[in-house]
Amino acid sequence: MLNSFKPTWMVESIYQISPEQLKKQNVKAVLADLDNTLIAWDNPEGTQATIQWIETMKKNDIEVIILSNNSKKRVGKIARILKLKFVSRGLKPLTRGFTVALNLLPYKKSEIIMVGDQIVTDIRGANAFGIRSALVKPLLDSDAWNTKFNRFIELKIMNYLIKKNPDMKWRNSLHDPIRK
Ligand SMILES: [Mg+2]
């Protein structure tokens, strides 16, 4: 039960994911959630850490696409600054946005992963779409009001999953996947 919320990896932050780790897992592209994954939700420009991580990915031929449930106006603005392709109003956990993102890439599902901070949208969506996923800790503890309710549900689900799966622990790389 609730396995649809289970990520492939749990990594403290997206910035800890390196091209070497991705290549070892045969990953060619990363679908990245925007708010609280790539950038703090109250920091619309992105930090130096964000810019640097994206640069490192680009240099190593790992494509990054933003897949966000947020509006085209907001996601588009940041995507332009970061020079990334994007899918807005992704409707995660539905698979529609994942399909749109996959169509922007010359890769197979097995070669892309989703990275996000929410199990009810990012991870559940990735599982429904049939791709691997990395759950990251939200960059900021406080959230927009519409995320607060999700967080409450997520805490309940995470507590249940962690009880059932003792190897669900935060790590600082993609090296150890969580056992199925
Ligand atoms: Mg998020």
Backbone and ligand atoms as CSV (ligand in chain L), in Angstrom:
chain,resi,resn,atom,element,x,y,z
A,1,MET,N,N,0.832,-1.212,0.000
A,1,MET,CA,C,0.000,0.000,0.000
A,1,MET,C,C,0.870,1.267,0.000
A,2,LEU,N,N,0.384,2.267,-0.660
A,2,LEU,CA,C,1.069,3.565,-0.733
A,2,LEU,C,C,2.422,3.512,-1.446
A,3,ASN,N,N,2.692,2.401,-2.124
A,3,ASN,CA,C,3.963,2.305,-2.837
A,3,ASN,C,C,4.060,3.293,-3.992
A,4,SER,N,N,2.922,3.792,-4.444
A,4,SER,CA,C,2.936,4.759,-5.549
A,4,SER,C,C,3.576,6.087,-5.121
A,5,PHE,N,N,3.794,6.244,-3.810
A,5,PHE,CA,C,4.426,7.473,-3.305
A,5,PHE,C,C,5.912,7.278,-3.024
A,6,LYS,N,N,6.396,6.072,-3.329
A,6,LYS,CA,C,7.770,5.736,-2.953
A,6,LYS,C,C,8.763,6.173,-4.031
A,7,PRO,N,N,9.746,6.991,-3.657
A,7,PRO,CA,C,10.743,7.424,-4.647
A,7,PRO,C,C,11.812,6.345,-4.868
A,8,THR,N,N,12.564,6.475,-5.949
A,8,THR,CA,C,13.686,5.567,-6.192
A,8,THR,C,C,14.857,5.934,-5.275
A,9,TRP,N,N,15.041,7.237,-5.085
A,9,TRP,CA,C,16.121,7.733,-4.222
A,9,TRP,C,C,15.579,8.819,-3.300
A,10,MET,N,N,16.257,9.019,-2.190
A,10,MET,CA,C,15.981,10.172,-1.324
A,10,MET,C,C,17.303,10.902,-1.146
A,11,VAL,N,N,17.396,12.098,-1.738
A,11,VAL,CA,C,18.637,12.868,-1.693
A,11,VAL,C,C,18.330,14.209,-1.029
A,12,GLU,N,N,19.215,14.624,-0.141
A,12,GLU,CA,C,18.923,15.830,0.644
A,12,GLU,C,C,18.608,17.043,-0.223
A,13,SER,N,N,19.350,17.203,-1.329
A,13,SER,CA,C,19.142,18.385,-2.165
A,13,SER,C,C,19.473,18.058,-3.613
A,14,ILE,N,N,18.831,18.750,-4.535
A,14,ILE,CA,C,19.091,18.524,-5.968
A,14,ILE,C,C,20.559,18.839,-6.286
A,15,TYR,N,N,21.139,19.768,-5.521
A,15,TYR,CA,C,22.524,20.183,-5.782
A,15,TYR,C,C,23.527,19.065,-5.503
A,16,GLN,N,N,23.102,18.046,-4.774
A,16,GLN,CA,C,24.001,16.914,-4.480
A,16,GLN,C,C,24.019,15.895,-5.612
A,17,ILE,N,N,23.115,16.056,-6.561
A,17,ILE,CA,C,23.053,15.116,-7.690
A,17,ILE,C,C,24.061,15.565,-8.752
A,18,SER,N,N,25.026,14.720,-9.047
A,18,SER,CA,C,26.099,15.092,-9.975
A,18,SER,C,C,25.946,14.365,-11.310
A,19,PRO,N,N,26.564,14.915,-12.369
A,19,PRO,CA,C,26.529,14.240,-13.666
A,19,PRO,C,C,27.097,12.820,-13.592
A,20,GLU,N,N,28.133,12.628,-12.780
A,20,GLU,CA,C,28.739,11.293,-12.653
A,20,GLU,C,C,27.720,10.292,-12.129
A,21,GLN,N,N,26.990,10.697,-11.089
A,21,GLN,CA,C,25.958,9.805,-10.524
A,21,GLN,C,C,24.892,9.496,-11.563
A,22,LEU,N,N,24.485,10.520,-12.297
A,22,LEU,CA,C,23.423,10.338,-13.303
A,22,LEU,C,C,23.891,9.413,-14.419
A,23,LYS,N,N,25.131,9.611,-14.873
A,23,LYS,CA,C,25.656,8.780,-15.961
A,23,LYS,C,C,25.769,7.322,-15.533
A,24,LYS,N,N,26.138,7.119,-14.297
A,24,LYS,CA,C,26.235,5.758,-13.755
A,24,LYS,C,C,24.866,5.064,-13.776
A,25,GLN,N,N,23.818,5.858,-13.637
A,25,GLN,CA,C,22.447,5.315,-13.657
A,25,GLN,C,C,21.844,5.365,-15.058
A,26,ASN,N,N,22.662,5.713,-16.055
A,26,ASN,CA,C,22.207,5.836,-17.436
A,26,ASN,C,C,21.095,6.886,-17.608
A,27,VAL,N,N,21.216,7.975,-16.857
A,27,VAL,CA,C,20.243,9.063,-16.955
A,27,VAL,C,C,20.785,10.135,-17.890
A,28,LYS,N,N,19.961,10.538,-18.892
A,28,LYS,CA,C,20.392,11.544,-19.869
A,28,LYS,C,C,19.702,12.889,-19.650
A,29,ALA,N,N,18.564,12.860,-18.941
A,29,ALA,CA,C,17.843,14.110,-18.704
A,29,ALA,C,C,17.124,14.065,-17.357
A,30,VAL,N,N,17.019,15.245,-16.759
A,30,VAL,CA,C,16.355,15.392,-15.464
A,30,VAL,C,C,15.142,16.291,-15.632
A,31,LEU,N,N,13.977,15.793,-15.224
A,31,LEU,CA,C,12.807,16.658,-15.122
A,31,LEU,C,C,12.827,17.204,-13.702
A,32,ALA,N,N,12.963,18.513,-13.588
A,32,ALA,CA,C,13.117,19.105,-12.259
A,32,ALA,C,C,11.881,19.909,-11.889
A,33,ASP,N,N,11.343,19.616,-10.728
A,33,ASP,CA,C,10.300,20.454,-10.163
A,33,ASP,C,C,10.921,21.829,-9.889
A,34,LEU,N,N,10.096,22.873,-9.905
A,34,LEU,CA,C,10.640,24.219,-9.719
A,34,LEU,C,C,10.659,24.644,-8.241
A,35,ASP,N,N,9.453,24.827,-7.684
A,35,ASP,CA,C,9.357,25.447,-6.363
A,35,ASP,C,C,9.826,24.530,-5.249
A,36,ASN,N,N,10.783,25.023,-4.527
A,36,ASN,CA,C,11.377,24.313,-3.396
A,36,ASN,C,C,12.244,23.121,-3.781
A,37,THR,N,N,12.415,22.917,-5.109
A,37,THR,CA,C,13.360,21.898,-5.568
A,37,THR,C,C,14.539,22.598,-6.230
A,38,LEU,N,N,14.255,23.318,-7.332
A,38,LEU,CA,C,15.315,24.080,-8.013
A,38,LEU,C,C,15.549,25.414,-7.324
A,39,ILE,N,N,14.457,26.034,-6.911
A,39,ILE,CA,C,14.566,27.341,-6.242
A,39,ILE,C,C,13.593,27.410,-5.068
A,40,ALA,N,N,13.922,28.215,-4.081
A,40,ALA,CA,C,13.003,28.448,-2.974
A,40,ALA,C,C,11.794,29.195,-3.513
A,41,TRP,N,N,10.611,28.848,-3.051
A,41,TRP,CA,C,9.400,29.378,-3.687
A,41,TRP,C,C,9.286,30.899,-3.559
A,42,ASP,N,N,9.974,31.460,-2.563
A,42,ASP,CA,C,9.880,32.917,-2.404
A,42,ASP,C,C,11.080,33.634,-3.052
A,43,ASN,N,N,11.877,32.880,-3.804
A,43,ASN,CA,C,13.038,33.481,-4.472
A,43,ASN,C,C,12.920,33.265,-5.970
A,44,PRO,N,N,12.209,34.153,-6.658
A,44,PRO,CA,C,11.829,33.914,-8.054
A,44,PRO,C,C,12.979,33.922,-9.050
A,45,GLU,N,N,14.156,34.370,-8.646
A,45,GLU,CA,C,15.260,34.467,-9.615
A,45,GLU,C,C,16.175,33.243,-9.600
A,46,GLY,N,N,16.187,32.512,-8.511
A,46,GLY,CA,C,17.114,31.395,-8.377
A,46,GLY,C,C,18.431,31.868,-7.786
A,47,THR,N,N,19.083,31.020,-7.026
A,47,THR,CA,C,20.328,31.403,-6.362
A,47,THR,C,C,21.525,30.997,-7.208
A,48,GLN,N,N,22.705,31.374,-6.726
A,48,GLN,CA,C,23.939,30.999,-7.397
A,48,GLN,C,C,24.080,29.474,-7.456
A,49,ALA,N,N,23.615,28.804,-6.404
A,49,ALA,CA,C,23.688,27.336,-6.356
A,49,ALA,C,C,22.872,26.725,-7.498
A,50,THR,N,N,21.707,27.299,-7.755
A,50,THR,CA,C,20.851,26.816,-8.847
A,50,THR,C,C,21.554,26.971,-10.184
A,51,ILE,N,N,22.068,28.176,-10.398
A,51,ILE,CA,C,22.706,28.493,-11.679
A,51,ILE,C,C,23.922,27.594,-11.904
A,52,GLN,N,N,24.683,27.392,-10.846
A,52,GLN,CA,C,25.876,26.568,-10.947
A,52,GLN,C,C,25.536,25.106,-11.243
A,53,TRP,N,N,24.518,24.591,-10.563
A,53,TRP,CA,C,24.114,23.195,-10.774
A,53,TRP,C,C,23.686,22.994,-12.228
A,54,ILE,N,N,22.916,23.934,-12.747
A,54,ILE,CA,C,22.439,23.815,-14.132
A,54,ILE,C,C,23.614,23.884,-15.113
A,55,GLU,N,N,24.552,24.793,-14.847
A,55,GLU,CA,C,25.749,24.901,-15.687
A,55,GLU,C,C,26.521,23.579,-15.739
A,56,THR,N,N,26.690,22.979,-14.557
A,56,THR,CA,C,27.415,21.703,-14.467
A,56,THR,C,C,26.707,20.627,-15.279
A,57,MET,N,N,25.391,20.592,-15.209
A,57,MET,CA,C,24.614,19.603,-15.974
A,57,MET,C,C,24.809,19.830,-17.476
A,58,LYS,N,N,24.692,21.093,-17.885
A,58,LYS,CA,C,24.830,21.428,-19.312
A,58,LYS,C,C,26.195,21.024,-19.842
A,59,LYS,N,N,27.220,21.336,-19.066
A,59,LYS,CA,C,28.595,21.015,-19.478
A,59,LYS,C,C,28.784,19.521,-19.676
A,60,ASN,N,N,28.007,18.738,-18.953
A,60,ASN,CA,C,28.147,17.281,-19.007
A,60,ASN,C,C,27.055,16.615,-19.839
A,61,ASP,N,N,26.375,17.431,-20.659
A,61,ASP,CA,C,25.345,16.916,-21.572
A,61,ASP,C,C,24.174,16.230,-20.883
A,62,ILE,N,N,23.868,16.656,-19.684
A,62,ILE,CA,C,22.643,16.198,-19.029
A,62,ILE,C,C,21.610,17.306,-19.220
A,63,GLU,N,N,20.506,16.983,-19.888
A,63,GLU,CA,C,19.488,18.012,-20.113
A,63,GLU,C,C,18.589,18.150,-18.886
A,64,VAL,N,N,18.260,19.405,-18.553
A,64,VAL,CA,C,17.355,19.679,-17.442
A,64,VAL,C,C,16.122,20.378,-17.998
A,65,ILE,N,N,14.962,19.843,-17.688
A,65,ILE,CA,C,13.698,20.474,-18.088
A,65,ILE,C,C,12.883,20.730,-16.831
A,66,ILE,N,N,12.343,21.944,-16.715
A,66,ILE,CA,C,11.496,22.242,-15.568
A,66,ILE,C,C,10.104,21.650,-15.821
A,67,LEU,N,N,9.623,20.872,-14.876
A,67,LEU,CA,C,8.249,20.351,-14.947
A,67,LEU,C,C,7.541,20.813,-13.684
A,68,SER,N,N,6.696,21.828,-13.847
A,68,SER,CA,C,6.081,22.484,-12.693
A,68,SER,C,C,4.570,22.531,-12.833
A,69,ASN,N,N,3.892,22.544,-11.699
A,69,ASN,CA,C,2.439,22.751,-11.722
A,69,ASN,C,C,2.099,24.240,-11.707
A,70,ASN,N,N,3.092,25.074,-11.594
A,70,ASN,CA,C,2.864,26.515,-11.514
A,70,ASN,C,C,2.515,27.102,-12.893
A,71,SER,N,N,2.165,28.370,-12.912
A,71,SER,CA,C,1.652,29.020,-14.127
A,71,SER,C,C,2.746,29.248,-15.171
A,72,LYS,N,N,2.301,29.390,-16.413
A,72,LYS,CA,C,3.217,29.631,-17.526
A,72,LYS,C,C,3.997,30.928,-17.318
A,73,LYS,N,N,3.303,31.916,-16.752
A,73,LYS,CA,C,3.934,33.218,-16.545
A,73,LYS,C,C,5.143,33.083,-15.612
A,74,ARG,N,N,4.905,32.414,-14.495
A,74,ARG,CA,C,5.970,32.291,-13.486
A,74,ARG,C,C,7.080,31.326,-13.929
A,75,VAL,N,N,6.675,30.148,-14.407
A,75,VAL,CA,C,7.677,29.152,-14.792
A,75,VAL,C,C,8.472,29.644,-16.004
A,76,GLY,N,N,7.761,30.268,-16.953
A,76,GLY,CA,C,8.397,30.763,-18.173
A,76,GLY,C,C,9.448,31.813,-17.879
A,77,LYS,N,N,9.140,32.672,-16.924
A,77,LYS,CA,C,10.072,33.748,-16.568
A,77,LYS,C,C,11.392,33.165,-16.042
A,78,ILE,N,N,11.274,32.197,-15.139
A,78,ILE,CA,C,12.483,31.592,-14.567
A,78,ILE,C,C,13.217,30.753,-15.602
A,79,ALA,N,N,12.454,30.042,-16.419
A,79,ALA,CA,C,13.073,29.199,-17.447
A,79,ALA,C,C,13.906,30.044,-18.404
A,80,ARG,N,N,13.429,31.248,-18.695
A,80,ARG,CA,C,14.189,32.156,-19.569
A,80,ARG,C,C,15.489,32.583,-18.900
A,81,ILE,N,N,15.391,32.910,-17.613
A,81,ILE,CA,C,16.594,33.321,-16.873
A,81,ILE,C,C,17.605,32.167,-16.831
A,82,LEU,N,N,17.098,30.966,-16.580
A,82,LEU,CA,C,17.989,29.805,-16.424
A,82,LEU,C,C,18.304,29.127,-17.766
A,83,LYS,N,N,17.665,29.615,-18.823
A,83,LYS,CA,C,17.834,29.060,-20.173
A,83,LYS,C,C,17.521,27.556,-20.219
A,84,LEU,N,N,16.340,27.222,-19.717
A,84,LEU,CA,C,15.893,25.830,-19.722
A,84,LEU,C,C,14.562,25.703,-20.436
A,85,LYS,N,N,14.335,24.532,-21.029
A,85,LYS,CA,C,12.995,24.228,-21.530
A,85,LYS,C,C,12.094,23.990,-20.327
A,86,PHE,N,N,10.801,24.161,-20.517
A,86,PHE,CA,C,9.916,23.972,-19.368
A,86,PHE,C,C,8.542,23.461,-19.774
A,87,VAL,N,N,7.885,22.831,-18.817
A,87,VAL,CA,C,6.467,22.479,-18.933
A,87,VAL,C,C,5.791,23.099,-17.716
A,88,SER,N,N,4.830,23.996,-17.956
A,88,SER,CA,C,4.100,24.623,-16.852
A,88,SER,C,C,2.709,23.988,-16.756
A,89,ARG,N,N,2.003,24.295,-15.663
A,89,ARG,CA,C,0.689,23.680,-15.427
A,89,ARG,C,C,0.740,22.179,-15.728
A,90,GLY,N,N,1.749,21.544,-15.175
A,90,GLY,CA,C,2.004,20.126,-15.471
A,90,GLY,C,C,0.969,19.158,-14.930
A,91,LEU,N,N,0.129,19.637,-13.995
A,91,LEU,CA,C,-0.924,18.809,-13.407
A,91,LEU,C,C,-0.399,17.541,-12.733
A,92,LYS,N,N,0.834,17.578,-12.241
A,92,LYS,CA,C,1.328,16.421,-11.483
A,92,LYS,C,C,0.393,16.182,-10.292
A,93,PRO,N,N,-0.013,15.018,-9.916
A,93,PRO,CA,C,0.552,13.715,-10.296
A,93,PRO,C,C,-0.021,13.100,-11.586
A,94,LEU,N,N,-0.821,13.842,-12.329
A,94,LEU,CA,C,-1.261,13.283,-13.616
A,94,LEU,C,C,-0.052,13.200,-14.545
A,95,THR,N,N,-0.158,12.358,-15.577
A,95,THR,CA,C,1.027,12.098,-16.404
A,95,THR,C,C,1.128,13.034,-17.614
A,96,ARG,N,N,0.123,13.866,-17.834
A,96,ARG,CA,C,0.103,14.723,-19.008
A,96,ARG,C,C,1.394,15.538,-19.181
A,97,GLY,N,N,1.797,16.216,-18.111
A,97,GLY,CA,C,2.996,17.059,-18.168
A,97,GLY,C,C,4.257,16.249,-18.419
A,98,PHE,N,N,4.291,15.041,-17.879
A,98,PHE,CA,C,5.442,14.151,-18.094
A,98,PHE,C,C,5.537,13.786,-19.579
A,99,THR,N,N,4.377,13.531,-20.173
A,99,THR,CA,C,4.350,13.182,-21.601
A,99,THR,C,C,4.850,14.347,-22.443
A,100,VAL,N,N,4.399,15.556,-22.112
A,100,VAL,CA,C,4.844,16.746,-22.841
A,100,VAL,C,C,6.361,16.894,-22.713
A,101,ALA,N,N,6.873,16.707,-21.509
A,101,ALA,CA,C,8.325,16.835,-21.272
A,101,ALA,C,C,9.095,15.770,-22.047
A,102,LEU,N,N,8.593,14.540,-22.019
A,102,LEU,CA,C,9.279,13.453,-22.725
A,102,LEU,C,C,9.358,13.752,-24.225
A,103,ASN,N,N,8.301,14.363,-24.757
A,103,ASN,CA,C,8.278,14.701,-26.182
A,103,ASN,C,C,9.268,15.804,-26.551
A,104,LEU,N,N,9.779,16.525,-25.553
A,104,LEU,CA,C,10.793,17.559,-25.811
A,104,LEU,C,C,12.192,16.952,-25.863
A,105,LEU,N,N,12.274,15.651,-25.592
A,105,LEU,CA,C,13.577,14.992,-25.446
A,105,LEU,C,C,13.740,13.838,-26.430
A,106,PRO,N,N,14.978,13.569,-26.853
A,106,PRO,CA,C,15.215,12.433,-27.741
A,106,PRO,C,C,15.478,11.143,-26.953
A,107,TYR,N,N,14.998,11.058,-25.733
A,107,TYR,CA,C,15.355,9.927,-24.864
A,107,TYR,C,C,14.159,9.057,-24.514
A,108,LYS,N,N,14.490,7.871,-24.003
A,108,LYS,CA,C,13.463,6.930,-23.545
A,108,LYS,C,C,13.137,7.213,-22.087
A,109,LYS,N,N,11.997,6.684,-21.664
A,109,LYS,CA,C,11.600,6.857,-20.262
A,109,LYS,C,C,12.669,6.368,-19.294
A,110,SER,N,N,13.353,5.283,-19.674
A,110,SER,CA,C,14.354,4.711,-18.774
A,110,SER,C,C,15.570,5.618,-18.628
A,111,GLU,N,N,15.669,6.654,-19.498
A,111,GLU,CA,C,16.832,7.541,-19.469
A,111,GLU,C,C,16.536,8.887,-18.807
A,112,ILE,N,N,15.316,9.055,-18.281
A,112,ILE,CA,C,14.999,10.314,-17.604
A,112,ILE,C,C,14.516,10.038,-16.179
A,113,ILE,N,N,14.772,11.003,-15.299
A,113,ILE,CA,C,14.245,10.891,-13.934
A,113,ILE,C,C,13.549,12.189,-13.549
A,114,MET,N,N,12.657,12.069,-12.582
A,114,MET,CA,C,12.000,13.244,-12.002
A,114,MET,C,C,12.671,13.553,-10.674
A,115,VAL,N,N,12.956,14.834,-10.425
A,115,VAL,CA,C,13.462,15.250,-9.122
A,115,VAL,C,C,12.490,16.274,-8.542
A,116,GLY,N,N,11.988,16.002,-7.353
A,116,GLY,CA,C,11.029,16.928,-6.760
A,116,GLY,C,C,10.934,16.779,-5.255
A,117,ASP,N,N,10.288,17.755,-4.622
A,117,ASP,CA,C,10.225,17.772,-3.157
A,117,ASP,C,C,8.888,17.277,-2.610
A,118,GLN,N,N,7.975,16.857,-3.497
A,118,GLN,CA,C,6.667,16.438,-2.991
A,118,GLN,C,C,6.289,15.032,-3.475
A,119,ILE,N,N,5.971,14.166,-2.519
A,119,ILE,CA,C,5.610,12.803,-2.933
A,119,ILE,C,C,4.222,12.748,-3.567
A,120,VAL,N,N,3.309,13.635,-3.169
A,120,VAL,CA,C,1.941,13.545,-3.716
A,120,VAL,C,C,1.856,14.037,-5.161
A,121,THR,N,N,2.798,14.864,-5.575
A,121,THR,CA,C,2.761,15.350,-6.964
A,121,THR,C,C,3.942,14.785,-7.770
A,122,ASP,N,N,5.164,15.127,-7.366
A,122,ASP,CA,C,6.356,14.772,-8.154
A,122,ASP,C,C,6.598,13.256,-8.199
A,123,ILE,N,N,6.590,12.627,-7.046
A,123,ILE,CA,C,6.951,11.205,-6.972
A,123,ILE,C,C,5.792,10.326,-7.466
A,124,ARG,N,N,4.605,10.646,-7.021
A,124,ARG,CA,C,3.444,9.864,-7.467
A,124,ARG,C,C,3.289,9.956,-8.984
A,125,GLY,N,N,3.508,11.158,-9.512
A,125,GLY,CA,C,3.429,11.359,-10.967
A,125,GLY,C,C,4.482,10.545,-11.701
A,126,ALA,N,N,5.705,10.574,-11.182
A,126,ALA,CA,C,6.797,9.827,-11.817
A,126,ALA,C,C,6.483,8.329,-11.822
A,127,ASN,N,N,5.973,7.830,-10.710
A,127,ASN,CA,C,5.624,6.408,-10.633
A,127,ASN,C,C,4.498,6.062,-11.598
A,128,ALA,N,N,3.510,6.930,-11.693
A,128,ALA,CA,C,2.392,6.683,-12.614
A,128,ALA,C,C,2.876,6.682,-14.061
A,129,PHE,N,N,3.847,7.543,-14.342
A,129,PHE,CA,C,4.380,7.655,-15.705
A,129,PHE,C,C,5.393,6.544,-16.006
A,130,GLY,N,N,5.929,5.960,-14.951
A,130,GLY,CA,C,6.863,4.855,-15.124
A,130,GLY,C,C,8.307,5.277,-15.297
A,131,ILE,N,N,8.708,6.333,-14.566
A,131,ILE,CA,C,10.121,6.722,-14.574
A,131,ILE,C,C,10.651,6.750,-13.129
A,132,ARG,N,N,11.979,6.690,-13.018
A,132,ARG,CA,C,12.595,6.744,-11.696
A,132,ARG,C,C,12.527,8.175,-11.138
A,133,SER,N,N,12.661,8.274,-9.824
A,133,SER,CA,C,12.505,9.602,-9.220
A,133,SER,C,C,13.404,9.770,-8.009
A,134,ALA,N,N,13.776,11.025,-7.764
A,134,ALA,CA,C,14.519,11.370,-6.552
A,134,ALA,C,C,13.709,12.386,-5.767
A,135,LEU,N,N,13.429,12.039,-4.518
A,135,LEU,CA,C,12.776,12.982,-3.609
A,135,LEU,C,C,13.862,13.814,-2.947
A,136,VAL,N,N,13.668,15.128,-2.912
A,136,VAL,CA,C,14.614,16.006,-2.224
A,136,VAL,C,C,13.896,16.746,-1.099
A,137,LYS,N,N,14.666,17.229,-0.122
A,137,LYS,CA,C,14.060,18.026,0.944
A,137,LYS,C,C,13.691,19.400,0.386
A,138,PRO,N,N,12.543,19.948,0.766
A,138,PRO,CA,C,12.197,21.292,0.278
A,138,PRO,C,C,13.248,22.319,0.690
A,139,LEU,N,N,13.571,23.236,-0.225
A,139,LEU,CA,C,14.606,24.238,0.071
A,139,LEU,C,C,14.194,25.158,1.212
A,140,LEU,N,N,12.895,25.384,1.345
A,140,LEU,CA,C,12.395,26.240,2.422
A,140,LEU,C,C,11.354,25.485,3.225
A,141,ASP,N,N,11.344,25.689,4.518
A,141,ASP,CA,C,10.356,25.004,5.351
A,141,ASP,C,C,8.953,25.585,5.207
A,142,SER,N,N,8.875,26.882,5.059
A,142,SER,CA,C,7.549,27.485,4.905
A,142,SER,C,C,7.115,27.354,3.452
A,143,ASP,N,N,5.830,27.336,3.227
A,143,ASP,CA,C,5.299,27.088,1.890
A,143,ASP,C,C,4.191,28.055,1.538
A,144,ALA,N,N,3.899,28.095,0.255
A,144,ALA,CA,C,2.704,28.804,-0.177
A,144,ALA,C,C,1.498,28.094,0.462
A,145,TRP,N,N,0.404,28.817,0.678
A,145,TRP,CA,C,-0.730,28.248,1.423
A,145,TRP,C,C,-1.255,26.961,0.790
A,146,ASN,N,N,-1.231,26.878,-0.544
A,146,ASN,CA,C,-1.822,25.715,-1.207
A,146,ASN,C,C,-0.953,24.469,-1.096
A,147,THR,N,N,0.288,24.643,-0.630
A,147,THR,CA,C,1.173,23.489,-0.466
A,147,THR,C,C,1.078,22.935,0.949
A,148,LYS,N,N,0.623,23.770,1.872
A,148,LYS,CA,C,0.601,23.368,3.279
A,148,LYS,C,C,-0.250,22.121,3.504
A,149,PHE,N,N,-1.380,22.041,2.846
A,149,PHE,CA,C,-2.263,20.887,3.008
A,149,PHE,C,C,-1.579,19.623,2.493
A,150,ASN,N,N,-0.952,19.719,1.329
A,150,ASN,CA,C,-0.203,18.587,0.776
A,150,ASN,C,C,0.880,18.112,1.745
A,151,ARG,N,N,1.555,19.056,2.362
A,151,ARG,CA,C,2.639,18.714,3.297
A,151,ARG,C,C,2.123,17.870,4.451
A,152,PHE,N,N,0.931,18.209,4.926
A,152,PHE,CA,C,0.326,17.485,6.033
A,152,PHE,C,C,0.076,16.028,5.624
A,153,ILE,N,N,-0.513,15.854,4.456
A,153,ILE,CA,C,-0.780,14.507,3.926
A,153,ILE,C,C,0.539,13.766,3.725
A,154,GLU,N,N,1.524,14.493,3.178
A,154,GLU,CA,C,2.812,13.863,2.880
A,154,GLU,C,C,3.513,13.346,4.128
A,155,LEU,N,N,3.418,14.112,5.188
A,155,LEU,CA,C,4.043,13.712,6.441
A,155,LEU,C,C,3.450,12.391,6.920
A,156,LYS,N,N,2.138,12.271,6.818
A,156,LYS,CA,C,1.448,11.039,7.211
A,156,LYS,C,C,1.934,9.867,6.359
A,157,ILE,N,N,1.967,10.071,5.055
A,157,ILE,CA,C,2.361,8.989,4.140
A,157,ILE,C,C,3.827,8.613,4.367
A,158,MET,N,N,4.684,9.633,4.501
A,158,MET,CA,C,6.111,9.371,4.705
A,158,MET,C,C,6.335,8.591,6.002
A,159,ASN,N,N,5.645,8.966,7.050
A,159,ASN,CA,C,5.792,8.246,8.318
A,159,ASN,C,C,5.422,6.783,8.160
A,160,TYR,N,N,4.356,6.542,7.422
A,160,TYR,CA,C,3.917,5.163,7.169
A,160,TYR,C,C,4.965,4.405,6.356
A,161,LEU,N,N,5.427,5.022,5.275
A,161,LEU,CA,C,6.398,4.363,4.389
A,161,LEU,C,C,7.714,4.062,5.107
A,162,ILE,N,N,8.166,5.029,5.911
A,162,ILE,CA,C,9.438,4.855,6.620
A,162,ILE,C,C,9.330,3.713,7.640
A,163,LYS,N,N,8.178,3.600,8.250
A,163,LYS,CA,C,7.937,2.510,9.197
A,163,LYS,C,C,8.040,1.161,8.488
A,164,LYS,N,N,7.457,1.089,7.280
A,164,LYS,CA,C,7.432,-0.165,6.521
A,164,LYS,C,C,8.752,-0.439,5.806
A,165,ASN,N,N,9.494,0.625,5.499
A,165,ASN,CA,C,10.733,0.486,4.727
A,165,ASN,C,C,11.884,1.160,5.467
A,166,PRO,N,N,12.537,0.423,6.336
A,166,PRO,CA,C,13.591,1.039,7.150
A,166,PRO,C,C,14.739,1.621,6.316
A,167,ASP,N,N,14.880,1.197,5.069
A,167,ASP,CA,C,15.978,1.769,4.267
A,167,ASP,C,C,15.593,3.091,3.608
A,168,MET,N,N,14.386,3.591,3.871
A,168,MET,CA,C,14.018,4.918,3.356
A,168,MET,C,C,14.654,5.978,4.246
A,169,LYS,N,N,15.880,6.345,3.861
A,169,LYS,CA,C,16.625,7.343,4.644
A,169,LYS,C,C,17.205,8.371,3.689
A,170,TRP,N,N,17.408,9.582,4.204
A,170,TRP,CA,C,18.006,10.637,3.392
A,170,TRP,C,C,19.473,10.329,3.138
A,171,ARG,N,N,19.898,10.490,1.877
A,171,ARG,CA,C,21.285,10.266,1.507
A,171,ARG,C,C,21.811,11.515,0.817
A,172,ASN,N,N,23.104,11.509,0.497
A,172,ASN,CA,C,23.615,12.697,-0.189
A,172,ASN,C,C,24.127,12.400,-1.601
A,173,SER,N,N,23.618,11.314,-2.181
A,173,SER,CA,C,23.926,11.014,-3.586
A,173,SER,C,C,22.909,10.015,-4.108
A,174,LEU,N,N,23.030,9.687,-5.392
A,174,LEU,CA,C,22.127,8.703,-6.000
A,174,LEU,C,C,22.674,7.280,-5.849
A,175,HIS,N,N,23.735,7.125,-5.071
A,175,HIS,CA,C,24.407,5.827,-5.087
A,175,HIS,C,C,23.546,4.670,-4.595
A,176,ASP,N,N,22.791,4.899,-3.543
A,176,ASP,CA,C,21.986,3.803,-2.993
A,176,ASP,C,C,20.495,3.996,-3.263
A,177,PRO,N,N,19.942,3.239,-4.202
A,177,PRO,CA,C,18.495,3.342,-4.372
A,177,PRO,C,C,17.758,2.706,-3.191
A,178,ILE,N,N,16.524,3.107,-2.997
A,178,ILE,CA,C,15.705,2.534,-1.936
A,178,ILE,C,C,15.180,1.195,-2.446
A,179,ARG,N,N,15.229,0.186,-1.599
A,179,ARG,CA,C,14.749,-1.133,-2.030
A,179,ARG,C,C,13.267,-1.087,-2.349
A,180,LYS,N,N,12.890,-1.818,-3.393
A,180,LYS,CA,C,11.475,-1.813,-3.823
A,180,LYS,C,C,10.596,-2.541,-2.816
L,1,MG,MG,MG,7.908,21.666,-5.273
